[in-house]
Amino acid sequence: MDTGTTLPLGERLNLCARTDPAALCAALAAGDPDLGFAYLDCGPDRWRVRVTRRPGR
């Protein structure tokens, strides 16, 4: 998943999972430090994370 080039600046997407997506978020952040992450739901059966493309630092 290459959100760094496909997610426009300021746009968001919601990532939904059955388990904590922390490892996926960390991998995405390592590839693109301009991505921000905010947990919307924290289990136990449903996890949602909002991924936002932020302006470059």
N, C-alpha and C positions, 0 to 999 in steps of 0.2 A: 504494500500500500504506500503510495508516494504522495501523501497529502501536501508535502512541501511545495510541489509544483502544480498541484491540481486544486488546492483550496485557496481561493482568492483572499487577498488581504481583508481582514475584518469579517470574513464569512465564518460560519460555524457549522459543525456537524455533531450529531449526538451518536456516540458509540454505545451500543447496548450489548450486554453479555450476561451469562449465567454465573460467572465467577469474576472475581476482582481482576480488572484489566490492567493492573498496575504495571506488569511486565511489558505489555504492549505499549502503554503510554510512555514508559521509559525508553523503549526502542525507538518510538517515533520522535521523542524529544532529542535523543542522541543524534538522529539524522537531520533534525531541523529545530534549532533552539528557538525559533520564532513561533512555535506552536505553544499554546497555553491549554491547560487542562483543569477542569472543574468538575468534581463529583456531584451529580444530581441525585442519585440513589446509591446507597451503599449496602446492598444485599439484605438478607442472605440469599434470596432467590433471584434477585434482579439488580444489576449494576448498570448505571448510566453515567457516562462521562461526556461533558461538552468539550469538544476540541475547537479551538479558535486560532486562526492565523493572525498573529500580532505584527505590528510594524517592526522592522529590523532594528536591532540595537546598535 
